């Protein structure tokens, strides 16, 4: 029980496992999460993307450094749009990358 059993090797395995479950935007679970985001008011701002992905993954109470890193990534792509097929594909890919970052965060791994 607790964090004592996690060493560098097991932590890497945990991160790789979690990222493996969310990195493919076409995976059924990731598609369902993307569809939930697409059903919300458009466009989705970078700040909202971070908050919603943290909620969808847990919810995860991300700390300042983690939240800042996630927001920096989210801002690099601007708002999410699901207006047409190309925008939907790009947004789904960004959601999968954001979820990958969330599940790799210490707050997720140690919750």
Secondary structure as the mmCIF struct_conf table of DSSP 4:
data_model
#
loop_
_struct_conf.conf_type_id
_struct_conf.id
_struct_conf.beg_label_comp_id
_struct_conf.beg_label_asym_id
_struct_conf.beg_label_seq_id
_struct_conf.end_label_comp_id
_struct_conf.end_label_asym_id
_struct_conf.end_label_seq_id
BEND BEND1 UNK A 3 UNK A 3
TURN_TY1_P TURN_TY1_P1 UNK A 4 UNK A 5
HELX_RH_AL_P HELX_RH_AL_P1 UNK A 8 UNK A 22
BEND BEND2 UNK A 23 UNK A 23
TURN_TY1_P TURN_TY1_P2 UNK A 25 UNK A 26
BEND BEND3 UNK A 27 UNK A 27
HELX_RH_AL_P HELX_RH_AL_P2 UNK A 28 UNK A 38
TURN_TY1_P TURN_TY1_P3 UNK A 39 UNK A 39
BEND BEND4 UNK A 40 UNK A 43
STRN STRN1 UNK A 44 UNK A 44
HELX_LH_PP_P HELX_LH_PP_P1 UNK A 45 UNK A 45
HELX_RH_AL_P HELX_RH_AL_P3 UNK A 46 UNK A 56
TURN_TY1_P TURN_TY1_P4 UNK A 57 UNK A 58
HELX_RH_AL_P HELX_RH_AL_P4 UNK A 64 UNK A 75
TURN_TY1_P TURN_TY1_P5 UNK A 76 UNK A 77
BEND BEND5 UNK A 79 UNK A 79
STRN STRN2 UNK A 80 UNK A 80
BEND BEND6 UNK A 83 UNK A 84
HELX_RH_AL_P HELX_RH_AL_P5 UNK A 85 UNK A 104
BEND BEND7 UNK A 105 UNK A 105
HELX_RH_AL_P HELX_RH_AL_P6 UNK A 106 UNK A 109
TURN_TY1_P TURN_TY1_P6 UNK A 110 UNK A 110
#
